[in-house]
Amino acid sequence: MSLAHVILGLLQQQEWTGYDLKTKCFDDCISHLWPADQAQIYRTLDKLESQGWITCTVEIQHDRPNRKVYRITKAGEAELTHWLQTHQPLPVLREPLLVQLYLAAQLPNEAIVYLLEQELEARQEKLAQCEAIEALSLSNPTASREQKLHRLVLDLVKQREQTYLDWLEKAIRAMHTLRDRNNP
C-alpha cells in the first residue's frame, strides 16, 4: 500500500489542504492504520500533482498564508479505483520486539520481562486509542455503508492489538517460569 493511494482515497471523499490532510485525516481518523508526517504528505501531494492524479487551487487569504486546496482528478479516480480492486501482496512485517526476544538468550530474565512489559504498556495504549475512536456498530441501522466499513477495519485493528496483548501476558508468565541463563 502506498501513501499516494491513501491520499487519493481521502481526496476522493473531500477536497483538503495538505495541513488538513495531516490533522483531520491522518492524525484524527486513520493514524491507527497508516501514520504519515507532514513532509511525507507534501512530497506525495507534489508527486500526485505531477502525475496528473490531483489538482491544486490556491485560495488567497489576506490575514494568513494562502491555502492550497487539493482535489482528485478523473485520472486519479481511475488510478484509485484500479488500486482498490487489486489484491495487494502481504506486507513485510518487521517486529523489532520479536527479533529482540529471539536473540535475547544471553539476557537475564528480568531484562527480558522488562522489555516485554514496556511493549505491553505501549500496546495497551494503542488499544485504548482504538477503543476511543467513535464508530457506529455494524448492527446499527443508521450506520452508512462507509461507517460500517470503517467499523470492520477498526474491529480488526482492535482484535490484533488484543491478540498481541494476550501473547505478551503469556510471554511474561513464561519468562517467570524459565530458568535464568546466569542461574541454572
TORTOR-673819 format. One record per residue: residue in one letter; x, y, z of N, C-alpha, C, O in turn. Coordinates in pm, 1 decimal. Example, Ala and Ser with C-alpha at 12.3 -4.5 7.8 and 13.67 -1.06 7.14 Angstrom:
<recs>
REC  aa       n.X       n.Y       n.Z      ca.X      ca.Y      ca.Z       c.X       c.Y       c.Z       o.X       o.Y       o.Z
REC   A    1319.0    -569.0     780.0    1230.0    -450.0     780.0    1320.0    -330.0     780.0    1423.6    -331.9     846.5
REC   S    1285.0    -225.0     708.0    1367.0    -106.0     714.0    1290.0       3.0     787.0    1340.9     113.8     803.9
</recs>
This chain:
<recs>
REC  aa       n.X       n.Y       n.Z      ca.X      ca.Y      ca.Z       c.X       c.Y       c.Z       o.X       o.Y       o.Z
REC   M      85.3    -117.4       0.0       0.0       0.0       0.0      89.2     122.7       0.0     195.1     124.3      62.7
REC   S      46.2     222.8     -69.4     129.0     342.1     -75.2      54.0     461.5     -17.7     -68.9     468.5     -19.9
REC   L     131.4     552.5      32.3      74.8     676.0      84.4      -2.3     749.5     -25.1    -103.2     814.3       2.7
REC   A      44.4     739.6    -148.3     -23.6     807.0    -259.5    -167.7     759.9    -271.1    -258.1     841.1    -290.7
REC   H    -189.8     630.0    -259.4    -325.9     577.7    -272.4    -412.9     616.9    -152.7    -532.7     640.8    -168.0
REC   V    -353.2     623.3     -35.2    -428.7     668.3      82.0    -474.4     812.4      59.7    -590.2     845.9      84.6
REC   I    -384.3     896.2      13.3    -418.6    1037.2     -10.7    -523.3    1048.9    -121.4    -616.4    1128.5    -109.8
REC   L    -509.2     971.0    -228.0    -611.3     973.6    -333.4    -748.4     938.4    -275.7    -848.3    1002.8    -307.6
REC   G    -752.1     835.8    -190.8    -878.8     795.8    -129.8    -938.6     904.6     -42.4   -1059.7     926.7     -43.4
REC   L    -853.9     971.9      32.7    -902.6    1080.0     118.6    -951.6    1197.9      35.0   -1051.2    1261.6      69.4
REC   L    -881.5    1227.2     -75.2    -923.6    1337.4    -161.2   -1047.8    1301.8    -242.0   -1120.2    1390.8    -286.7
REC   Q   -1072.8    1174.7    -260.9   -1196.7    1135.8    -328.4   -1317.0    1165.2    -238.2   -1425.6    1197.2    -286.5
REC   Q   -1296.3    1153.9    -108.1   -1404.2    1182.4     -13.6   -1431.2    1331.6      -2.5   -1545.8    1373.9      12.4
REC   Q   -1323.0    1412.2     -10.0   -1337.5    1555.6      11.1   -1209.9    1626.7     -33.2   -1101.7    1568.2     -29.9
REC   E   -1222.2    1751.6     -74.2   -1105.2    1834.0    -104.2   -1038.6    1871.9      27.9   -1106.4    1899.7     126.9
REC   W    -905.1    1872.7      28.5    -831.6    1904.4     150.4    -708.2    1987.2     117.2    -657.8    1984.0       5.0
REC   T    -660.8    2061.2     216.6    -526.7    2119.9     210.1    -430.7    2014.0     263.8    -473.2    1915.7     324.5
REC   G    -302.3    2034.6     241.2    -203.0    1942.1     297.3    -210.5    1939.9     449.2    -201.6    1833.8     511.0
REC   Y    -226.7    2056.5     508.6    -236.5    2065.9     654.7    -358.6    1990.0     706.4    -350.1    1916.5     804.8
REC   D    -472.1    2008.5     638.9    -593.5    1939.0     682.6    -581.8    1787.9     664.1    -632.7    1711.4     746.0
REC   L    -514.7    1744.2     556.5    -491.2    1600.4     540.6    -416.5    1545.6     662.0    -450.0    1439.2     714.0
REC   K    -316.2    1618.9     705.8    -236.9    1573.5     821.0    -320.0    1573.4     948.0    -325.4    1472.5    1018.2
REC   T    -384.2    1684.2     978.4    -450.5    1696.8    1108.2    -586.8    1629.9    1114.4    -617.4    1560.7    1211.5
REC   K    -668.5    1649.6    1012.8    -806.2    1599.7    1018.5    -820.6    1457.5     966.9    -913.6    1386.8    1005.6
REC   C    -730.7    1415.3     881.0    -741.7    1279.8     824.9    -644.1    1183.9     892.1    -685.3    1087.6     956.8
REC   F    -515.1    1210.6     876.4    -417.4    1116.5     930.3    -418.4    1115.1    1082.5    -429.9    1008.4    1142.7
REC   D    -406.6    1231.5    1145.7    -399.9    1234.8    1291.4    -531.3    1193.9    1357.2    -531.5    1117.3    1453.6
REC   D    -641.8    1244.2    1306.0    -770.7    1223.8    1372.4    -843.9    1097.3    1330.2    -923.1    1044.4    1408.1
REC   C    -820.0    1047.2    1209.3    -903.4     937.8    1159.2    -830.0     807.1    1132.2    -881.2     700.0    1165.0
REC   I    -711.9     813.8    1073.6    -651.2     687.5    1031.4    -510.7     663.1    1086.1    -437.6     580.1    1032.1
REC   S    -472.2     732.8    1190.8    -338.1     711.2    1245.2    -319.9     568.5    1295.7    -207.4     518.7    1300.7
REC   H    -428.9     502.1    1333.3    -419.0     363.0    1379.2    -396.5     267.1    1262.5    -364.1     150.3    1283.9
REC   L    -413.5     315.5    1139.0    -393.7     231.7    1020.7    -269.4     269.4     942.2    -194.5     183.1     896.5
REC   W    -248.3     400.4     927.1    -140.6     447.3     840.5     -92.5     583.9     888.4    -151.9     685.5     852.4
REC   P      12.4     588.6     967.8      64.9     719.2    1010.5     145.7     784.8     898.2     208.1     716.8     816.8
REC   A     143.2     915.7     895.8     222.9     990.4     797.6     257.7    1125.8     857.0     176.3    1188.4     924.9
REC   D     381.1    1170.4     830.0     417.9    1302.9     880.2     393.7    1407.7     771.5     370.7    1374.9     655.1
REC   Q     399.6    1531.8     811.7     368.6    1644.3     722.2     456.6    1643.4     597.2     407.3    1665.5     486.6
REC   A     585.6    1618.1     614.1     676.9    1620.1     499.4     641.7    1510.8     399.3     644.7    1534.9     278.6
REC   Q     608.3    1391.1     447.2     569.0    1282.4     357.2     443.4    1320.6     278.8     434.2    1295.4     158.6
REC   I     348.9    1380.2     346.5     223.3    1417.7     282.6     248.6    1519.6     172.1     197.4    1504.1      61.3
REC   Y     327.0    1624.0     200.7     351.8    1727.1      99.6     433.3    1673.6     -18.6     407.4    1710.5    -133.1
REC   R     531.6    1586.7       8.5     607.4    1526.2    -101.8     514.5    1443.6    -190.6     524.5    1447.5    -313.2
REC   T     425.4    1370.1    -128.0     332.6    1285.7    -203.5     232.9    1370.1    -281.2     199.4    1336.5    -394.8
REC   L     185.1    1478.3    -222.8      94.7    1568.1    -295.4     163.4    1624.0    -420.3     102.3    1630.1    -527.0
REC   D     289.0    1664.4    -407.5     363.6    1715.2    -524.1     374.0    1607.4    -631.9     355.7    1635.4    -750.4
REC   K     403.4    1484.4    -590.4     416.0    1373.6    -685.1     282.2    1345.1    -753.6     277.1    1325.9    -875.1
REC   L     175.4    1342.5    -676.4      42.8    1315.8    -732.1       2.0    1424.9    -830.8     -60.0    1397.0    -933.5
REC   E      37.0    1548.2    -799.0       3.9    1659.5    -889.0      83.4    1647.9   -1018.8      29.0    1671.0   -1126.8
REC   S     211.1    1612.5   -1009.3     292.7    1599.6   -1130.7     245.8    1481.9   -1217.0     266.8    1482.5   -1338.3
REC   Q     183.1    1381.6   -1156.4     129.8    1267.5   -1231.9      -8.5    1297.2   -1290.8     -61.7    1218.6   -1369.2
REC   G     -65.5    1410.9   -1252.3    -196.9    1447.0   -1302.6    -310.7    1377.5   -1229.7    -423.5    1376.6   -1278.8
REC   W    -284.0    1320.0   -1115.2    -386.9    1248.6   -1039.2    -462.2    1340.3    -943.9    -570.3    1305.8    -896.2
REC   I    -405.0    1457.4    -916.3    -473.2    1559.4    -836.3    -443.4    1695.6    -897.0    -347.9    1712.0    -973.0
REC   T    -526.7    1792.8    -862.2    -500.2    1931.6    -899.9    -500.7    2014.2    -771.8    -546.4    1970.4    -666.3
REC   C    -448.9    2133.2    -785.2    -438.4    2221.8    -669.6    -490.1    2359.8    -707.7    -458.6    2412.4    -814.5
REC   T    -569.3    2416.7    -619.2    -616.5    2553.0    -635.6    -563.2    2634.1    -518.2    -572.0    2591.5    -403.0
REC   V    -508.1    2750.8    -548.1    -457.7    2837.0    -440.8    -567.5    2935.0    -402.8    -617.5    3010.3    -486.3
REC   E    -603.7    2932.7    -276.2    -702.5    3027.1    -223.5    -626.9    3139.8    -154.9    -553.8    3117.2     -58.5
REC   I    -645.2    3260.6    -205.0    -577.0    3377.9    -149.6    -642.4    3413.4     -15.8    -764.6    3423.0      -4.6
REC   Q    -557.9    3432.2      84.1    -605.3    3475.7     215.9    -524.8    3599.0     254.8    -403.2    3603.1     236.5
REC   H    -591.9    3697.2     307.4    -523.3    3822.8     337.6    -463.5    3824.9     477.4    -362.9    3892.0     500.3
REC   D    -523.5    3752.7     570.9    -474.5    3757.4     708.2    -387.4    3637.0     743.5    -333.5    3630.3     854.0
REC   R    -372.8    3541.9     651.3    -292.7    3421.3     673.2    -223.6    3383.7     543.1    -250.4    3442.2     438.2
REC   P    -133.7    3284.4     550.9     -73.8    3236.6     425.0    -182.0    3177.7     333.5    -283.9    3127.4     380.8
REC   N    -158.5    3184.8     203.9    -253.6    3129.5     107.4    -269.7    2979.4     129.5    -177.7    2911.7     175.5
REC   R    -388.6    2928.7      95.8    -419.3    2785.6     112.9    -413.4    2716.8     -22.9    -465.4    2768.1    -122.0
REC   K    -349.8    2600.7     -26.2    -350.6    2516.0    -145.3    -451.8    2405.4    -118.3    -433.5    2323.9     -27.9
REC   V    -558.2    2403.4    -196.9    -663.0    2302.9    -180.1    -648.5    2200.4    -291.7    -646.2    2234.8    -409.8
REC   Y    -638.9    2073.8    -252.0    -617.1    1966.0    -347.4    -746.2    1890.3    -372.1    -827.6    1871.0    -281.9
REC   R    -763.0    1847.3    -498.2    -879.1    1764.5    -534.7    -832.2    1657.9    -632.0    -736.2    1677.5    -706.5
REC   I    -900.8    1545.8    -630.0    -865.7    1433.8    -717.0    -917.3    1461.2    -859.0   -1023.1    1521.8    -876.1
REC   T    -842.8    1416.6    -959.8    -884.1    1430.1   -1099.9    -948.2    1299.1   -1146.1    -948.8    1200.0   -1073.0
REC   K   -1001.7    1300.0   -1267.2   -1057.9    1176.4   -1325.7    -949.5    1069.3   -1335.7    -974.9     952.2   -1307.6
REC   A    -828.9    1109.3   -1375.6    -718.1    1013.0   -1383.8    -684.5     958.0   -1245.5    -654.4     839.5   -1231.2
REC   G    -689.6    1043.6   -1144.1    -665.9     998.8   -1006.8    -774.1     903.6    -959.1    -745.5     805.0    -891.2
REC   E    -898.6     933.4    -994.8   -1009.1     843.6    -958.0    -992.1     707.6   -1024.2   -1017.3     604.3    -962.1
REC   A    -949.1     707.5   -1151.0    -927.8     580.5   -1221.5    -815.2     500.5   -1154.7    -826.7     379.2   -1137.3
REC   E    -708.1     568.2   -1118.0    -596.8     500.8   -1050.2    -642.0     445.1    -915.7    -608.8     331.7    -881.3
REC   L    -717.0     523.5    -839.9    -765.5     478.5    -710.0    -857.3     357.0    -725.4    -844.8     259.6    -651.2
REC   T    -949.0     363.0    -821.3   -1040.2     250.8    -844.4    -962.2     125.6    -881.3    -991.3      16.8    -831.6
REC   H    -864.1     140.8    -967.4    -780.0      25.6   -1004.6    -710.2     -31.2    -881.3    -710.5    -152.5    -860.1
REC   W    -651.4      54.7    -801.2    -579.3      10.8    -682.0    -674.4     -56.2    -581.8    -640.1    -158.2    -522.1
REC   L    -793.1       1.2    -563.8    -889.9     -55.3    -469.7    -933.7    -196.0    -510.0    -971.5    -276.4    -424.7
REC   Q    -928.6    -225.5    -639.2    -973.7    -355.2    -688.8    -860.0    -455.5    -709.4    -883.3    -566.5    -757.3
REC   T    -739.4    -417.6    -674.2    -622.8    -503.3    -694.2    -575.7    -558.8    -560.2    -548.1    -483.4    -467.0
REC   H    -566.7    -691.4    -551.6    -515.7    -752.5    -428.5    -371.6    -708.8    -407.0    -289.9    -712.2    -499.1
REC   Q    -342.1    -668.7    -286.9    -207.8    -624.4    -252.3    -130.3    -739.8    -188.5    -188.9    -820.5    -116.3
REC   P      -0.6    -748.7    -213.8      77.9    -855.3    -150.2      77.0    -838.1       1.6      60.5    -727.6      53.3
REC   L      95.0    -949.3      70.8     101.7    -940.8     215.7     215.9    -848.5     255.6     322.0    -850.4     193.3
REC   P     194.7    -767.6     359.2     300.5    -674.2     398.2     419.0    -747.5     459.6     404.5    -853.3     520.8
REC   V     534.8    -688.8     441.6     654.4    -739.8     507.3     654.6    -679.7     647.6     667.8    -558.5     664.8
REC   L     639.9    -765.2     745.8     636.1    -716.1     882.8     774.1    -725.1     945.1     842.4    -827.1     935.4
REC   R     812.1    -619.4    1007.2     936.0    -616.8    1083.5     896.1    -592.9    1227.7     848.0    -485.1    1262.9
REC   E     915.9    -692.0    1309.3     877.3    -683.7    1450.4    1003.4    -679.1    1535.7    1056.1    -783.8    1573.4
REC   P    1052.3    -559.7    1566.7    1174.9    -548.9    1645.3    1169.1    -628.6    1776.5    1266.4    -694.3    1813.4
REC   L    1056.7    -623.0    1845.8    1046.6    -694.8    1972.9    1066.4    -844.6    1953.5    1135.6    -908.3    2033.0
REC   L    1007.3    -901.1    1850.2    1020.4   -1045.2    1828.2    1163.9   -1083.5    1795.7    1211.4   -1188.0    1840.1
REC   V    1233.9   -1000.3    1718.8    1374.9   -1027.7    1689.8    1457.0   -1014.0    1817.6    1546.5   -1094.6    1843.1
REC   Q    1426.6    -912.0    1898.0    1497.9    -896.1    2025.1    1477.3   -1019.8    2112.5    1573.0   -1072.0    2169.7
REC   L    1354.1   -1066.2    2123.0    1323.9   -1182.5    2205.3    1393.3   -1307.4    2150.3    1446.1   -1388.3    2226.6
REC   Y    1392.8   -1322.4    2019.8    1455.8   -1437.0    1955.1    1604.7   -1443.4    1987.5    1660.9   -1552.0    2001.6
REC   L    1668.2   -1327.7    1999.3    1812.9   -1319.5    2020.3    1852.5   -1291.8    2165.9    1970.5   -1271.2    2194.1
REC   A    1757.1   -1291.0    2257.8    1782.1   -1241.9    2393.4    1827.2   -1346.9    2493.8    1823.8   -1320.1    2613.9
REC   A    1868.9   -1464.2    2450.4    1904.1   -1570.8    2545.4    2014.1   -1530.4    2643.0    2019.2   -1582.5    2754.4
REC   Q    2101.6   -1439.2    2603.6    2210.6   -1401.0    2693.7    2166.6   -1303.0    2803.0    2241.6   -1278.2    2897.5
REC   L    2047.6   -1248.2    2791.2    1999.3   -1151.3    2890.2    1939.0   -1223.4    3010.4    1886.8   -1334.0    2996.9
REC   P    1946.2   -1160.7    3128.1    1876.5   -1217.9    3243.6    1724.5   -1205.4    3225.0    1676.8   -1117.7    3153.0
REC   N    1651.7   -1291.8    3289.1    1505.7   -1293.1    3276.2    1443.8   -1157.8    3308.4    1350.0   -1115.2    3241.0
REC   E    1495.1   -1089.8    3410.4    1436.4    -960.8    3448.4    1443.8    -860.5    3334.2    1350.6    -782.9    3313.0
REC   A    1553.8    -862.0    3261.3    1569.7    -769.1    3149.0    1469.4    -801.5    3038.1    1414.3    -710.7    2975.9
REC   I    1445.8    -928.9    3013.5    1350.8    -969.6    2910.5    1208.8    -934.2    2953.3    1129.4    -884.6    2873.4
REC   V    1177.8    -960.3    3079.7    1044.2    -926.9    3130.8    1021.6    -776.5    3121.5     913.4    -732.1    3083.3
REC   Y    1122.6    -698.6    3156.1    1110.1    -552.8    3147.9    1080.0    -509.8    3004.4     994.1    -424.5    2982.0
REC   L    1149.8    -568.1    2907.6    1126.7    -537.9    2766.5     983.1    -573.2    2726.3     916.1    -495.6    2658.2
REC   L     937.0    -690.3    2768.7     800.7    -733.6    2737.3     696.9    -642.7    2803.6     593.5    -612.0    2744.2
REC   E     725.1    -599.9    2926.7     631.5    -511.4    2996.2     622.7    -374.2    2929.6     515.8    -313.1    2926.5
REC   Q     735.0    -326.1    2876.4     732.4    -199.3    2802.9     644.0    -211.6    2679.0     565.5    -121.6    2648.9
REC   E     657.1    -322.7    2607.9     574.5    -345.1    2488.7     428.0    -360.1    2527.9     339.4    -310.7    2458.2
REC   L     402.9    -427.5    2638.2     266.4    -445.1    2687.9     201.8    -309.1    2713.4      87.0    -286.0    2675.6
REC   E     275.5    -221.0    2776.6     224.3     -87.3    2804.9     194.8     -10.3    2676.5      91.3      55.5    2665.6
REC   A     285.5     -18.7    2579.4     265.8      52.1    2452.4     145.0      -4.0    2377.5      67.9      71.7    2318.5
REC   R     128.2    -135.8    2379.7      15.0    -198.3    2310.8    -116.9    -167.5    2381.6    -220.0    -150.7    2316.4
REC   Q    -113.9    -160.1    2514.4    -234.8    -122.6    2588.2    -277.2      18.7    2551.4    -396.0      47.4    2537.1
REC   E    -179.1     106.0    2536.4    -207.5     244.7    2497.2    -267.4     250.5    2356.7    -362.1     325.2    2332.0
REC   K    -211.7     171.3    2265.0    -265.7     170.9    2128.3    -408.3     115.7    2127.0    -494.3     168.7    2056.7
REC   L    -433.9      10.6    2203.7    -569.1     -44.0    2209.7    -665.0      58.9    2268.3    -777.5      73.5    2220.4
REC   A    -621.7     129.6    2370.5    -706.8     233.2    2430.2    -737.4     343.3    2327.9    -849.6     393.6    2323.0
REC   Q    -638.7     380.7    2246.8    -661.9     481.2    2142.2    -764.6     430.6    2041.8    -851.4     506.1    1998.1
REC   C    -754.9     303.4    2005.2    -851.3     245.9    1910.2    -990.8     240.4    1971.3   -1089.9     266.5    1903.2
REC   E    -998.2     206.8    2098.4   -1128.9     198.4    2164.0   -1191.8     336.2    2181.3   -1313.6     347.8    2194.6
REC   A   -1109.6     440.1    2181.1   -1161.5     576.1    2195.0   -1219.3     628.7    2062.9   -1289.2     729.9    2061.5
REC   I   -1189.9     559.9    1952.7   -1243.0     603.0    1823.6   -1391.3     570.5    1819.9   -1432.5     456.9    1843.4
REC   E   -1469.2     671.0    1790.3   -1614.1     651.6    1785.6   -1650.6     594.7    1649.5   -1623.5     655.2    1545.8
REC   A   -1711.9     478.9    1651.7   -1757.5     415.5    1527.9   -1889.1     344.9    1556.0   -1903.6     274.5    1656.0
REC   L   -1983.0     364.6    1467.5   -2113.1     300.8    1484.6   -2100.5     150.1    1470.6   -2017.1     101.1    1394.5
REC   S   -2181.9      78.0    1542.7   -2184.6     -67.0    1537.5   -2229.8    -114.0    1399.8   -2305.2     -45.4    1330.8
REC   L   -2182.7    -231.4    1361.3   -2225.3    -289.3    1233.3   -2375.2    -314.7    1230.6   -2437.8    -310.9    1124.7
REC   S   -2432.2    -340.6    1347.0   -2575.8    -370.2    1353.1   -2662.0    -243.9    1364.4   -2784.7    -252.6    1363.6
REC   N   -2599.3    -128.6    1374.9   -2674.4      -4.5    1386.0   -2742.0      26.0    1252.4   -2673.8      43.6    1151.5
REC   P   -2874.3      32.4    1250.7   -2944.6      54.2    1123.5   -2920.6     192.2    1062.5   -2945.3     211.7     943.5
REC   T   -2872.6     288.4    1142.2   -2847.8     421.9    1088.2   -2707.0     436.0    1031.1   -2675.6     537.4     968.7
REC   A   -2622.1     335.6    1051.7   -2484.3     343.8    1002.7   -2482.5     335.6     850.6   -2549.2     251.6     790.2
REC   S   -2404.2     425.2     790.4   -2389.4     423.7     644.9   -2296.7     309.0     605.8   -2231.3     248.6     690.8
REC   R   -2292.2     281.0     479.2   -2202.1     177.9     426.6   -2057.3     212.3     461.4   -1980.4     126.3     504.3
REC   E   -2021.4     339.2     442.2   -1885.4     384.2     473.9   -1854.9     365.8     622.5   -1746.3     320.2     658.4
REC   Q   -1949.4     400.7     708.4   -1929.5     383.5     852.7   -1913.3     236.1     890.2   -1834.8     202.7     979.0
REC   K   -1986.6     149.4     823.4   -1974.6       6.1     851.5   -1838.7     -47.4     807.3   -1780.4    -132.3     874.7
REC   L   -1788.4       1.9     694.6   -1655.3     -38.5     650.7   -1549.0      10.0     749.8   -1456.0     -63.6     782.7
REC   H   -1563.3     133.0     796.5   -1469.4     186.1     895.8   -1473.1     100.1    1021.5   -1369.1      72.8    1081.5
REC   R   -1591.4      57.9    1060.9   -1605.9     -24.3    1181.5   -1539.8    -161.2    1163.6   -1474.5    -211.2    1255.2
REC   L   -1556.8    -221.8    1045.3   -1491.3    -350.4    1019.5   -1339.7    -339.1    1035.2   -1276.0    -425.0    1096.2
REC   V   -1283.0    -232.4     979.6   -1138.9    -211.3     988.3   -1097.2    -189.7    1133.7    -999.9    -248.9    1180.2
REC   L   -1170.1    -105.9    1204.1   -1138.4     -78.2    1344.3   -1146.3    -205.4    1427.8   -1061.9    -227.8    1514.7
REC   D   -1246.3    -288.4    1402.6   -1260.0    -413.1    1477.8   -1137.7    -502.4    1460.3   -1090.1    -561.7    1557.0
REC   L   -1086.2    -512.4    1337.3    -967.8    -595.4    1314.8    -845.8    -538.5    1386.3    -769.4    -613.8    1446.6
REC   V    -826.6    -408.3    1380.7    -711.7    -346.9    1448.0    -720.2    -373.3    1598.7    -619.6    -405.5    1662.0
REC   K    -838.4    -359.7    1655.0    -855.2    -385.4    1799.0    -830.2    -532.7    1831.7    -766.9    -563.3    1932.7
REC   Q    -878.5    -622.7    1748.7    -854.8    -765.8    1771.9    -706.2    -798.6    1763.6    -654.5    -877.3    1843.0
REC   R    -637.7    -737.3    1666.4    -493.5    -760.8    1652.8    -418.9    -713.8    1776.9    -330.8    -783.7    1827.2
REC   E    -454.0    -596.0    1826.0    -387.4    -545.4    1946.0    -418.9    -632.9    2067.6    -330.8    -658.3    2149.7
REC   Q    -542.2    -678.5    2079.6    -578.9    -764.4    2191.9    -504.3    -898.0    2185.0    -460.8    -951.0    2287.2
REC   T    -490.2    -951.3    2064.4    -414.1   -1075.9    2047.3    -269.1   -1056.2    2089.2    -211.0   -1141.8    2155.9
REC   Y    -211.2    -944.0    2050.4     -73.0    -913.9    2088.7     -62.0    -901.2    2240.8      33.0    -951.0    2301.2
REC   L    -160.0    -834.2    2302.1    -159.1    -820.6    2448.5    -168.2    -957.2    2516.0     -95.6    -983.8    2611.9
REC   D    -255.6   -1042.9    2467.4    -268.9   -1176.9    2524.4    -137.5   -1253.1    2513.6     -96.1   -1320.6    2607.9
REC   W     -71.9   -1241.9    2397.7      56.0   -1310.5    2379.6     163.1   -1253.0    2472.6     241.5   -1328.5    2530.1
REC   L     167.3   -1121.2    2488.0     266.3   -1059.9    2577.4     248.2   -1107.6    2720.9     346.1   -1137.7    2789.2
REC   E     124.4   -1114.8    2766.6      99.2   -1163.9    2901.9     145.8   -1308.3    2916.7     202.7   -1344.9    3019.5
REC   K     122.1   -1389.9    2815.3     167.5   -1529.7    2815.9     320.5   -1535.3    2818.3     378.7   -1615.1    2891.7
REC   A     385.4   -1450.2    2737.8     531.9   -1448.2    2732.7     590.7   -1405.2    2866.7     691.4   -1460.8    2910.6
REC   I     529.9   -1308.4    2931.1     578.6   -1263.3    3062.8     565.2   -1376.7    3164.6     656.8   -1401.7    3242.9
REC   R     450.5   -1445.1    3162.9     432.9   -1560.1    3254.6     538.2   -1667.3    3225.5     595.0   -1725.6    3317.8
REC   A     563.7   -1692.8    3098.0     662.7   -1794.6    3061.1     801.5   -1755.8    3110.8     876.6   -1841.9    3156.8
REC   M     836.3   -1629.5    3102.4     968.8   -1585.1    3148.6     985.4   -1607.1    3297.6    1096.0   -1633.1    3344.8
REC   H     876.2   -1596.9    3372.0     884.4   -1619.0    3516.9     907.6   -1765.7    3551.0     951.0   -1797.1    3661.8
REC   T     879.3   -1856.2    3456.9     898.1   -1998.6    3484.1    1028.9   -2052.4    3425.9    1072.6   -2161.5    3462.5
REC   L    1092.1   -1975.9    3335.0    1218.2   -2021.1    3274.5    1334.1   -2000.3    3370.4    1338.1   -1903.4    3446.2
REC   R    1426.7   -2092.2    3365.3    1548.5   -2072.7    3444.3    1635.9   -1969.6    3375.4    1652.9   -1972.4    3253.6
REC   D    1690.0   -1880.4    3452.8    1777.7   -1776.3    3400.8    1908.8   -1839.0    3356.8    1959.7   -1930.5    3421.5
REC   R    1962.4   -1789.8    3247.7    2089.3   -1842.0    3196.4    2201.1   -1830.6    3299.1    2287.1   -1918.1    3309.1
REC   N    2198.6   -1722.8    3374.5    2303.9   -1699.3    3473.8    2280.3   -1774.8    3603.7    2370.2   -1782.1    3687.4
REC   N    2161.2   -1831.4    3622.5    2128.0   -1907.4    3743.9    2068.5   -2042.7    3704.2    1946.9   -2060.0    3710.9
REC   P    2152.4   -2139.6    3662.8    2099.3   -2266.8    3616.2    2033.8   -2349.7    3720.8    1985.7   -2459.2    3691.6
</recs>
